[in-house]
Amino acid sequence: MKPSLFFTLFILSFSVAAHAQQPPDRPRPPSISVSGEATIAAEPDQAQIDIGVTTQARTAPDASRENAERISRVLAEVKKLLGKGDEVKTSGYALNPQYRYPQGGKPEIVGYQANNTVRIKMAKLDDVGKVIDAAMQAGANNINRLAFTLKDEEAARLDALKQASAKAKAKAEAIAASLGLKIVRIASVTEGERSFQPVYRAAPMARGEAMAAAAPTPVEPGTVDVRSTVSLVAEVSER
């Protein structure tokens, strides 16, 4: 036999033997697929307020200057009520012309409007109403947004995730027990939908100084909803 033919036959016989030694595909073990959901109602520990000043004037510099003076007074009064660690930052500023549209003519600029909005983050929720009233008395005429939220959102999400996982596992165990089966192992776990819902409150209308002093703005924080879902596959066998 020629060497090349012998080598070819050797490779073929080795391949057939190796293939014969491979175990056949095993059927997938029986399993149970379930999902669990958990929603946590957490107490908010932070408030976010968007306070704005809108001014109008004949010229752009006048509108901008008046706006700057009023927002400075607002910030000075608001900061008296804030604590250490609270934040104040500008979230928006705009200066736009105001037009008059005469019938059959070209638009005419009749003045300018300046808008300055600051976002306040504060920890003392009992003082939210006081801050709103102080801002309005100092010259603010827009409360654009009021929301109660959490400083550490991730901690609440992890707590909801733990509860959702425990519920999913309990479901799998209940189904297996009702069928006379037992759980061998958890084959896979998948995090599903999760959501974080801050509490939004309608912004109060600007009021006169005397009325604001007589009746402080009432504010109720409520609770923040944190939701998580978990899906898992559990392999089972007979007891």
C-alpha positions in Angstrom: 0.0 0.0 0.0 1.3 3.4 -0.9 2.1 5.7 2.1 -0.3 8.4 0.9 -3.2 6.0 0.6 -2.4 4.6 4.0 -2.4 8.1 5.6 -5.7 8.9 4.0 -7.3 5.7 5.3 -5.9 6.4 8.8 -7.5 9.9 8.9 -10.9 8.6 7.7 -10.9 5.8 10.3 -9.9 8.2 13.1 -12.7 10.7 12.1 -15.4 7.9 12.1 -14.2 6.7 15.5 -14.2 10.1 17.0 -17.7 10.8 15.7 -18.9 7.5 17.1 -17.6 8.4 20.6 -19.6 11.7 20.8 -22.7 11.4 22.9 -26.0 11.9 21.1 -27.9 15.1 21.7 -29.7 14.8 25.0 -33.3 16.1 25.1 -33.8 19.3 27.0 -34.9 18.7 30.6 -38.5 19.8 31.5 -38.7 23.3 32.8 -41.1 25.9 34.1 -41.1 29.5 32.9 -42.5 32.2 35.2 -42.3 35.9 35.9 -42.5 38.0 39.1 -43.4 41.6 39.6 -42.9 43.9 42.6 -43.8 47.6 43.2 -42.4 49.5 46.1 -44.0 52.6 47.4 -41.0 54.6 48.7 -41.2 57.7 50.8 -39.6 60.6 48.8 -36.7 62.4 50.3 -36.1 65.1 47.7 -38.2 67.8 46.0 -37.5 69.4 42.7 -39.1 72.8 41.9 -38.7 74.8 38.7 -39.3 78.4 39.5 -39.4 81.0 36.7 -39.6 84.8 36.1 -41.1 86.2 33.0 -40.7 89.9 32.2 -41.7 92.0 29.2 -40.4 95.3 28.1 -40.2 97.6 25.0 -36.5 96.8 24.4 -34.5 93.6 24.8 -32.0 95.2 27.3 -34.9 96.4 29.4 -36.6 93.0 29.5 -33.3 91.3 30.3 -32.4 93.8 33.0 -35.7 93.6 34.8 -35.7 89.8 34.6 -32.2 89.7 36.1 -33.2 92.0 39.0 -36.3 90.0 39.8 -34.6 86.6 39.6 -31.9 87.8 41.8 -34.4 88.8 44.5 -36.2 85.5 44.1 -32.9 83.5 44.6 -31.9 85.6 47.6 -35.2 84.8 49.4 -35.2 81.2 48.4 -31.7 80.5 49.5 -32.6 81.7 53.0 -34.8 78.6 53.3 -32.5 76.0 51.8 -30.2 73.7 53.8 -26.7 72.4 53.3 -26.5 70.1 50.3 -29.6 71.7 48.5 -29.0 72.8 45.0 -30.0 75.8 42.8 -29.1 76.0 39.2 -30.4 77.7 36.0 -32.4 75.2 33.9 -33.5 77.6 31.1 -33.2 81.1 29.8 -34.8 82.8 26.7 -35.1 86.3 25.3 -37.6 86.5 22.5 -39.2 89.3 20.4 -43.0 89.8 20.7 -44.7 90.5 17.4 -47.9 92.4 16.3 -49.5 91.1 13.1 -51.4 94.0 11.4 -53.9 92.9 8.8 -52.4 92.9 5.4 -49.0 94.2 6.7 -45.7 92.8 7.8 -45.1 91.6 11.4 -43.8 94.3 13.7 -41.8 93.8 16.9 -43.6 95.5 19.7 -41.5 94.3 22.6 -39.4 91.6 24.1 -40.0 88.8 26.6 -37.4 87.3 28.9 -37.8 84.0 30.7 -35.4 82.7 33.3 -36.0 79.4 35.1 -34.1 77.9 38.0 -34.3 74.3 39.3 -34.2 73.8 43.1 -33.4 70.5 44.7 -34.1 70.4 48.4 -34.2 67.7 51.1 -36.6 69.3 53.6 -40.0 68.5 52.2 -41.8 70.4 54.9 -40.4 73.6 53.5 -41.5 73.2 49.9 -44.6 75.3 50.4 -42.6 78.0 52.1 -40.1 78.1 49.3 -42.8 78.5 46.7 -44.5 81.3 48.6 -41.2 83.1 49.2 -40.3 82.9 45.5 -43.7 84.3 44.4 -43.6 87.1 47.0 -40.1 88.0 45.7 -41.2 88.3 42.1 -41.5 84.8 40.6 -44.5 84.4 38.3 -44.0 80.8 37.1 -43.9 77.5 39.1 -43.3 75.2 36.1 -42.7 71.9 37.8 -42.9 70.3 41.2 -41.8 66.7 41.7 -41.0 64.5 44.7 -38.3 61.9 44.1 -35.5 59.9 45.6 -31.9 60.9 46.1 -30.8 57.2 45.7 -33.1 55.7 43.1 -30.8 52.6 42.5 -31.3 51.3 46.1 -35.1 51.3 45.6 -34.7 49.6 42.3 -32.6 46.9 43.7 -35.1 46.3 46.5 -37.9 46.0 44.0 -35.7 43.6 41.9 -35.1 41.4 45.0 -38.8 41.2 45.7 -39.7 40.4 42.1 -37.1 37.6 42.0 -38.4 36.1 45.2 -42.0 36.2 43.8 -40.9 34.5 40.5 -39.1 31.8 42.4 -42.1 31.2 44.7 -44.3 30.9 41.6 -42.0 28.2 40.1 -42.0 26.3 43.4 -45.8 26.4 43.7 -46.3 25.2 40.1 -43.7 22.4 40.5 -45.3 21.2 43.8 -48.8 21.2 42.3 -47.6 18.9 39.5 -45.6 16.5 41.8 -42.3 17.9 40.6 -39.3 19.5 42.2 -37.0 22.2 41.1 -33.5 21.0 40.1 -31.9 24.3 39.3 -32.6 27.8 38.0 -31.6 27.6 34.3 -31.9 31.3 33.5 -33.0 34.7 34.9 -33.9 37.8 32.9 -34.6 41.2 34.3 -37.7 42.6 32.6 -39.4 45.9 32.6 -38.6 48.4 35.4 -40.0 51.8 36.0 -39.5 54.7 38.4 -42.4 57.1 38.9 -41.7 60.3 40.8 -44.7 62.1 42.3 -45.7 65.2 40.3 -47.8 67.9 41.8 -49.7 70.6 39.9 -47.8 73.9 40.1 -49.7 76.5 42.2 -50.8 79.7 40.5 -48.9 82.9 41.4 -50.8 84.7 44.1 -50.7 88.2 45.7 -48.3 88.8 48.5 -51.0 89.3 51.1 -52.8 86.1 50.2 -49.6 84.1 50.2 -48.7 85.4 53.6 -52.2 84.5 55.0 -52.5 81.0 53.5 -49.2 79.2 52.8 -49.2 76.8 49.9 -50.1 73.3 51.1 -47.9 70.5 49.6 -48.3 66.7 50.1 -45.4 64.6 48.9 -47.2 61.2 48.6 -45.1 58.2 47.6 -42.7 57.2 44.8 -43.5 54.0 42.9 -40.6 51.8 41.9 -41.5 48.7 39.8 -39.4 45.7 38.6 -40.2 42.5 36.8 -38.1 39.3 36.6 -38.5 36.2 34.4 -36.9 32.9 35.1 -36.7 29.4 33.8 -36.5 26.5 36.3 -35.6 23.0 35.4 -37.7 20.4 37.1 -37.7 16.6 37.7 -39.9 14.0 39.4 -39.8 13.8 43.2 
